[in-house]
Structures are given as C-alpha cells and as structure tokens.
C-alpha cells in the first residue's frame, strides 16, 4: 500500500512510501534537506519496519525534539497499525 504522512515540526512537509507486509520501499520526502533526505531512502529501501523504527525513532534535529528521520519512524508505525487494524477487528 502507498502511504502518505504529513510531518510535524520538520522542514520536510510530507513523507510517502510503500508498505507491504512490514517492508518499506520507495520512500520520498517532500521538502527538507535534500542531501539527507535523498540518502535515507537509499539506505533503508527494502528494510523491515521494525529495523527502521529501531534506528530512526527519537533522533532529534538541532533543538527540535523530532527530525525527518524520527517522523519517518512515526509514519511507519502508523502504517503498520493501519495494516494490522482490519485483522484485529476480525478476531
């Protein structure tokens, strides 16, 4: 599934990615620092959601309590919850 997430308190304004059975691919950031935000997707493409969250969650940016990387971790958590939500309702 293609997933879009509006970021909060970062230079990037949106993150989009494909999420399929816990695997994240095709991450695209809108706005932000192009050097970092072009590199992150290349580094994590095809990783499991848990791996990405473990590495990126909680990373701050300067004096901000969050970062584009942290926002990506939040977006992936949200996508994972949505993917499993229908299954949880059936149980």
C-alpha positions as CSV (number, residue, x, y, z in Angstrom):
1,X,0.0,0.0,0.0
2,X,1.2,3.5,-0.7
3,X,1.2,5.6,2.4
4,X,1.5,9.4,2.9
5,X,2.2,11.1,6.2
6,X,2.1,14.8,7.0
7,X,5.1,15.6,9.1
8,X,5.2,17.8,12.2
9,X,7.9,20.3,13.3
10,X,10.3,19.4,10.5
11,X,11.5,21.1,7.3
12,X,10.1,18.3,5.2
13,X,6.3,18.6,4.9
14,X,5.3,15.1,3.7
15,X,6.7,11.6,3.5
16,X,5.3,8.9,1.2
17,X,6.4,5.3,0.9
18,X,5.2,1.8,0.0
19,X,4.4,-0.5,2.9
20,X,3.8,-4.2,2.2
21,X,3.9,-6.9,4.9
22,X,6.2,-4.9,7.1
23,X,8.6,-4.0,4.4
24,X,9.2,-0.3,3.5
25,X,10.2,0.8,0.0
26,X,10.1,3.8,-2.3
27,X,10.4,6.5,0.4
28,X,10.1,10.1,-0.8
29,X,10.3,13.2,1.3
30,X,8.8,16.5,0.2
31,X,10.9,19.5,1.3
32,X,13.7,19.4,3.8
33,X,17.4,18.9,3.4
34,X,17.9,17.2,0.1
35,X,21.3,15.6,1.0
36,X,20.0,13.7,4.0
37,X,16.5,13.1,2.6
38,X,17.8,11.6,-0.6
39,X,20.3,9.4,1.3
40,X,17.9,8.0,3.9
41,X,15.6,6.3,1.4
42,X,18.5,4.7,-0.4
43,X,19.9,3.3,2.9
44,X,16.7,1.8,4.2
45,X,14.9,0.7,1.0
46,X,13.6,-2.9,1.5
47,X,14.2,-2.9,5.3
48,X,11.7,-4.3,7.7
49,X,9.6,-1.6,9.5
50,X,11.0,-2.7,12.9
51,X,14.6,-2.2,11.8
52,X,13.8,1.3,10.5
53,X,11.9,2.3,13.7
54,X,14.7,1.0,15.9
55,X,17.4,3.0,14.0
56,X,15.5,6.3,13.4
57,X,12.9,6.8,16.2
58,X,13.8,9.5,18.6
59,X,16.5,11.2,16.5
60,X,16.3,15.0,17.1
61,X,17.2,17.7,14.6
62,X,19.1,20.6,16.2
63,X,17.0,22.0,19.0
64,X,13.8,20.3,17.7
65,X,12.5,17.3,19.6
66,X,12.0,15.5,16.3
67,X,13.6,15.1,12.9
68,X,12.7,13.9,9.4
69,X,14.1,10.5,10.4
70,X,12.0,10.4,13.5
71,X,8.9,11.5,11.6
72,X,9.6,8.6,9.2
73,X,9.6,6.2,12.1
74,X,6.3,7.6,13.3
75,X,4.8,7.3,9.8
76,X,5.9,3.7,9.6
77,X,4.4,2.9,13.0
78,X,1.1,4.4,11.8
79,X,1.2,2.5,8.5
80,X,1.9,-0.7,10.4
81,X,-1.1,-0.1,12.7
82,X,-3.3,0.5,9.7
83,X,-2.2,-2.6,8.0
84,X,-3.0,-4.8,11.0
85,X,-6.2,-2.9,12.1
86,X,-8.6,-4.9,9.8
87,X,-7.1,-8.2,11.0
88,X,-7.5,-7.2,14.7
89,X,-11.2,-6.3,14.1
90,X,-11.9,-9.7,12.6
91,X,-10.5,-11.6,15.6
